């Protein structure tokens, strides 16, 4: 049997590692199972770096070292493998992975990305680096809708890279924008990484999605600001769009209404038809489309106004009960009457026994009026027919009246002032709406129609899926099923849904899901073996012996993850090393949710750092021959620096990631 030279090299290299490890272990005073666990971890990393399949390497190493730990007991080894595999299969969270992946492939097949990129780069034509900015915005939106890095990078490489190269863009800048933007799907929900981390660390995927939303937007914003700054400082790297590239063709009927594409659409449509050849129905449709931003602003303002100004329901008390309580307290001498009763004065009549005369020893302050005793007031406590002496009759209503005065505002409170943030947000939105109509030319109206056809369907799908998860209306699995149905409807609406597309999407979904699920099975067996050997305890004792502070531990862990991102992919880092890091978090008081957000930001380096930068290979596979891997790697480096800056910002201000989960779930 012929074995390839690469395989011989890999096996020889692993044998060399085993020999070196055995030499080191033989010099130790005592060799424990924990040392065997560390040896297993080293061999797994080396094997994966040599190109062995990750899932089966984890399973093979785990079973081999479990067999050694059980003193060559095959039955117990197989029992552990079966239990670990079954535990993984029983995890309901993993059901969301194939559904989200299926949704992503269907949205990709709907071919919305081409019209989305076209409309966005026309809308941002006056910005420096408009094509690169449109690429990043398109990648952000598409990553939110799909979460599949390879699909986004490949499609944008086919669509945006030729456009940027034709526009005279620098190859590294164009390649860096595509690869960095495509990798946003690792962090921005619905991210498969967050599902895998949540299942591994035992953290709620719903809270992870809510926490990753603003860090993902922050990272995308930093990318866009960097591109704009570079295009402004180095215009030769990102030349402005030519007049021909910015030209928006107008429909024939619109050309009859407009003297030029820059004519104000609002004024022309308000004047009506310029001649009888323009149907009134066409003008009505264009007017309705133009009025949509104002209608959306009014609906959002009206709907949110009621939500932010309605005071929460408070517990209300009956005035009758409050008055009776205070009357009782007054009788006990605890206050409530205008003048406290003197010794031997009036006492509260008994609730039973009908009318009673006041005691005679102290006398009354005022003689009773003619007509005898007055009937008891209607608001007597308990509703019983009590008769109070006249003096008490005048004094007793005072606490009831005071209680009514105090209780009335509580009973009537139903509104509150709108918060400052509401005024700020809708002031900005109102200004943007006004600016839209001030500069609403017919060319911009056509761009707006293009956005309506490409941008808003995706946004509706994203809001339906992520909104239902974050607001607690559906579990991630239920929302993923709804997203898969939405992807099918979207592809059908754009007439892209056919048997071939459906078969290809199902095949790619099965392939991706099988890879992730086998990784989980291999990780479960490997983690069980590592814990059985005592490797986790050995690592924990070693870390605790260093007497690290919380800051030092976070810095050390993120540096290790950053370095691991160079030779390994994010899936391997999550399933191999997160079970080692997670048990240490309690010792340093680190929230697993916050740690997961740091890891998700950090693990984007796995797709952007050579030599295993998969995004670079995705892009190289669809780029022109003159675009080299070195140019792509060079373009990635500034965006890696921006990722490090984003990690620092998230650490300094943790509320960037924790504010939304705390607002919604705590």
Beta strands, then each sheet from edge to edge (+ up, - down):
end
